[in-house]
Amino acid sequence: MKAISKTLILQTLDWYSHDKAEIEDYIKEIIEDVEQMPTNEVLSSWIPVKDQLPEYEEDVLCTLSDFDGGGLMVLHLTNNWGQDEWVDGQMGTGSYEVAAWMPLPEEYEGDTDEEDADEEDE
């Protein structure tokens, strides 16, 4: 993937300005590159509970309030007899006071190319 910069985009559009189809193709390439870029959005976007809550029963990473001693936990929001409650999914555990939350990142799936190469070496 090429490094994308505003200057590169403007220079390229200027270069291709005579051919609308080439400009459209280049813009499609830029969009594809941007969509494939890794993002740290999941790891840097805390959502205060006062602004938004996650879907019920969806595991999320939570920052506990000072009332609960602070720290991070994976919890989910549930509705218990009409009362929203943050729980850790373990039966019989208490609820928690959450200050903010964020979605969990996708699970690591490993590098299958590297694993295949290791198997061939054996």
N, C-alpha and C positions, 0 to 999 in steps of 0.2 A: 504494500500500500504506500502511495506517495504521500509526502507531507503536503498538507493543504494549507495555503495561506491566502489572505485577501489579495495580495499582490499577484500571486500565481494565477488566481482565478481571473482577475481583471486583465492581466497580460494575455491569458489564453482566450478570453472572450474577445479581446481586441483583435487577436490574431485570426480568430475564426469568424469575425464579424461579417464577412462576406457570404457566409453559408449558414443559414438558419438551422438546417438539419444537423450540421456539425456542432453548433452551439447546444442544441437540445440533447444530443448524444453526450456531450461533455458534462452538461448539468446532470444528466442521469447517472454518469460515472461518479460525480461528486456526491450525489445523494446516496448511492450504494456504498461509497467509502465511508461516509459519515455514519450510516446505519451500522456498519461493521466495526466502528471504533469502540474500543472498550470504554466503559464509563464508570466513574466512581460515584455516580449519583446515588446509588443505593447505599453506599458506605458514607455518605456525607450529608444526607438530607434528613435530619431529625425532624419529626412532625410533633409539635406540642399537642397533647391530648385536648387542650382547650380549643384548638383549631380544627382538628379532624380525628376521627377514630377509625381504626381498621375494620375490615369485615369481621363479623362474629366468627369465632373458632379458627381464625387465620393466625398461625404462629408468626410473631414479629419480635424483633429485638427491641427491648425496652430499657429506658433509663429510669431507675426507681427514684422516687422522691426522697428527700432527706428524712421524711417520716419513717421510711423503710430502710434507712441507712445508706441510700445511694447505691451505685453499682449498676451492672448490666445483667439482664436475664432474658431468656426467650420465654415469652408468655403469649397467651391469647385472651381476647375479650369474649366473655360469655354473658348471657342474660339469665340470671337466676331469679325466678319469680318476679320479673319486672325490674330487677336491679342489675345494672351493668357491673361486672366484676372481672378483674384481671386475675387469671389463674395460670399455673404452670403445667397443667395437664396431668398432674399426679393426683390420683384419687385421694380425697381427704385432706388436701393441703389448703392453707388459708389463702386469702386474696391479697393483692399487693396494691400499693399506691404508685401509679406510674406518672411520670412527668412528661415524657416524650417517647416516641416509638419510630421505627423505620422497618420497611420490608426486609426480610432476610435475603441475602444473595442466593443465587442458584447454587446447587450442590456441585462440588468439584467432580468432574467426570474423568479426569486423568487424560494423559496424552496417549491415545491408542497407537499412534505411529511409533512412539518410543517403546511401548510395551511389545509391539509386533517385532521390532528390531531386536529386543532382548531375547525373545523366544527363538528367533532365527539363530542367534549367537550360541545358544545352548546345544 
